[in-house]
Amino acid sequence: MPALHRTARVSCRQIIAVSILVALASLLGACGVHPRPYTLAAPEKMADIPEIQWCGTLKLPGKWLDGTPVGGLSDIGWDQDESLLYAVSDRGWLHRLRLAFRHGELIGAKALKTYTLRDETDISLQGTLSDAEGMQLLHSDNDRRGDTRLAISFEQQPRVEQFLPSGLAVHEPISPNGARGAAPNHGMEALALHPQYGLIAGLESTPENMSEGTTRLFTVDGKYEWTYPLASDSNSSLTAMEMLPDGDMLMLERAFSPPFPLIISLRRAHLGDPGTQVEVRTLARLSTGEGWSLDNFEGLTRINGNRFLMISDDNFSSFQTTLLSCFAVIEPEAFTHPDEK
């Protein structure tokens, strides 16, 4: 009997130990599927950029609570009417998130539902057809719920299509002439809705028959084009663009040329007459070589006023992270155009 009691006592200890380990594993697992606060740089460095005011950054998990993978996020779009954030991946996944702010600071994000992008016959896009890169929400701020449409640009088979918020295509795809000459996997990364010109797309890097260090902006309807001068950093490429409140455009560029640091640039651009070169001024140049903890930022959207969100594409790599960062553009003195100097 004494031996049996001792065995029973050991078994209880084992059960308690296993229970604790299971609880810890569950806790750690839960932590791994929730967004967490993230610091891009030391406070003094973040404050050292007068035209950008930061309002919180989250590190997104590799999967949502239901096990849906999170990664390869190429662009985002804010639905003002529904207070929802859409995020599209280069594998054709469309995520919907609810964001949480406290005193203007981004503090949380909750996944609501994920869809696959589908053609008009309700068949999921596969392979190169699913390589979504740019996204712009349409009718998302007209105070009418349920009107939102998602214009999405695809890179490997260049085209722009419109989708319902459920991921179902609702219009025939458009293949813009402005995408001509783009190198493989360097096509329509950026998409924005201009109040005068409508949907405008931008090629990631220099296409054929253009000067090195420049790329092309163009209207999706094929009517107008502009030359866009990329930042001077080696291998700089245009990854996203969005409208500023004053009618200029906010451009997001990434420069990555190992072994050199990763550089993310936020730039203000003014479209002149079609056929001209865009006037651009850099607002912020962030470098991993100068104390910034960055990743492959390539998605951008305006949430209200002069406040924006940008997101990084982790390429489904364990060495990278998906970061969702909030910032405001502080309006500078009036933009000076060449003919005003």
NORKAPE-V914138 format. One record per pair of residues at least 12 apart in sequence whose C-alpha atoms are under 8 Angstrom apart, sorted by the first residue. I is the first residue (numbers start at 1). J is the second residue. If there is no record, write none. Layout:
BEGIN
i;j
I;J
I;J
END
This chain:
BEGIN
i;j
30;65
32;61
32;62
33;60
33;61
33;62
33;63
33;64
33;65
34;60
34;61
34;64
34;65
34;110
35;58
35;59
35;60
35;61
35;108
35;109
36;58
36;59
36;60
36;108
37;56
37;57
37;58
37;59
37;107
38;56
38;57
38;58
38;59
38;323
39;57
39;293
40;57
40;292
40;293
40;294
41;291
41;292
41;293
42;291
42;292
45;291
49;283
49;284
50;330
51;283
51;284
51;329
51;330
51;331
51;332
52;283
52;284
52;327
52;328
52;329
52;330
53;327
53;328
53;329
53;330
54;326
54;327
54;328
55;104
55;105
55;106
55;325
55;326
55;327
55;328
56;105
56;106
56;107
56;325
56;326
56;327
57;106
57;107
57;323
57;324
57;325
57;326
58;106
58;107
58;108
58;323
58;324
58;325
59;321
59;322
59;323
59;324
60;321
60;322
60;323
60;324
61;322
64;111
68;114
70;316
71;89
71;313
71;314
71;315
71;316
71;322
72;89
72;90
72;91
72;313
72;314
72;315
72;316
73;87
73;88
73;89
73;90
73;299
73;311
73;312
73;313
73;314
73;315
73;322
74;87
74;88
74;89
74;90
74;132
74;133
74;134
74;298
74;299
74;311
74;312
74;313
75;87
75;88
75;89
75;133
75;134
75;135
75;240
75;298
75;299
75;300
75;311
76;88
76;135
76;136
76;299
76;300
76;301
76;310
76;311
77;135
77;136
77;137
77;300
77;301
77;302
78;137
78;140
78;301
78;302
78;303
79;137
79;140
79;141
79;148
79;303
80;140
80;141
80;303
80;304
81;140
81;141
81;142
81;143
81;144
81;145
82;140
82;145
83;98
84;96
84;97
84;98
84;99
85;97
85;98
85;99
88;132
88;133
88;135
89;131
89;132
89;133
90;130
90;131
90;132
90;133
91;126
91;127
91;130
91;131
91;132
92;116
92;117
92;125
92;126
92;130
92;131
92;132
93;114
93;115
93;116
93;117
94;114
94;115
94;116
94;117
94;167
95;111
95;112
95;113
95;114
95;115
96;111
96;112
96;113
96;114
97;109
97;110
97;111
97;112
97;113
98;110
98;111
98;112
105;326
106;325
106;326
115;166
115;167
116;167
117;130
117;163
117;166
117;167
117;168
117;169
118;167
118;168
118;169
119;168
119;169
119;170
120;168
120;169
120;170
120;171
122;168
122;169
128;156
128;157
129;154
129;156
129;157
130;154
131;154
131;155
131;156
131;157
132;152
132;153
132;154
132;155
133;152
133;153
133;154
133;155
133;188
133;189
133;190
134;152
134;153
134;154
134;188
134;189
134;190
134;191
134;240
134;299
135;150
135;151
135;152
135;153
135;190
135;191
135;192
136;150
136;151
136;152
136;191
136;192
136;193
137;149
137;150
137;151
138;150
138;151
148;164
148;165
149;162
149;163
149;164
149;165
150;162
150;163
150;164
150;165
151;163
152;191
153;188
153;189
153;190
153;191
154;187
154;188
154;189
155;185
155;186
155;187
155;188
155;189
156;184
156;185
156;187
158;175
158;176
158;179
158;187
158;188
159;173
159;174
159;175
159;176
160;173
160;174
160;175
160;176
160;220
161;173
161;174
174;220
176;219
176;220
176;221
176;222
177;222
178;216
178;217
178;218
178;219
178;220
178;222
178;225
179;203
180;207
180;208
181;207
181;208
181;209
182;203
182;205
182;206
182;207
182;208
183;207
183;208
186;203
186;204
186;205
187;202
187;203
187;204
187;205
188;201
188;202
188;203
188;204
189;201
189;202
189;203
189;204
189;238
189;239
189;240
190;202
190;203
190;204
190;238
190;239
190;240
190;241
191;240
191;241
191;242
192;241
192;242
192;243
193;242
193;243
194;243
194;247
195;247
197;219
198;219
198;220
199;219
199;220
199;221
200;217
200;218
200;219
200;220
201;217
201;218
201;219
201;220
202;215
202;216
202;217
202;218
202;238
202;240
203;215
203;216
203;217
203;238
204;237
204;238
204;239
205;236
205;237
205;238
213;229
213;230
213;231
213;232
214;227
214;228
214;229
214;230
215;227
215;228
215;229
215;230
216;228
224;274
224;275
225;274
225;275
225;276
226;271
226;274
226;275
226;276
226;277
226;278
227;275
227;276
227;277
227;278
228;277
228;278
228;279
229;277
229;278
229;280
230;253
231;253
231;265
233;255
233;263
234;255
234;256
234;257
235;255
235;256
235;257
236;253
236;254
236;255
236;256
237;253
237;254
237;255
238;251
238;252
238;253
238;254
239;251
239;252
239;253
239;254
239;297
239;298
239;299
240;252
240;253
240;298
240;299
240;300
241;300
241;301
242;300
242;301
242;302
243;302
244;302
244;306
245;305
245;306
247;270
248;268
248;269
248;270
248;271
249;268
249;269
249;270
249;271
250;266
250;267
250;268
250;269
251;265
251;266
251;267
251;268
251;269
252;264
252;265
252;266
252;267
252;297
252;298
252;299
252;300
253;265
253;266
253;267
253;298
254;296
254;297
254;298
261;287
261;288
261;289
262;287
262;288
262;289
262;294
262;295
263;285
263;286
263;287
263;288
264;285
264;286
264;287
264;294
264;297
265;282
265;283
265;284
265;285
265;286
266;282
266;283
266;284
266;285
267;280
267;281
267;282
267;283
267;284
268;280
268;281
268;282
268;283
269;281
279;337
295;312
295;313
295;314
295;320
295;321
295;322
295;323
296;312
296;313
296;314
297;310
297;311
297;312
297;313
297;323
298;310
298;311
298;312
298;313
299;311
299;312
299;313
306;328
306;329
306;330
307;326
307;327
307;328
307;329
308;326
308;327
308;328
308;329
309;324
309;325
309;326
309;327
310;324
310;325
310;326
311;323
311;324
311;325
312;324
END
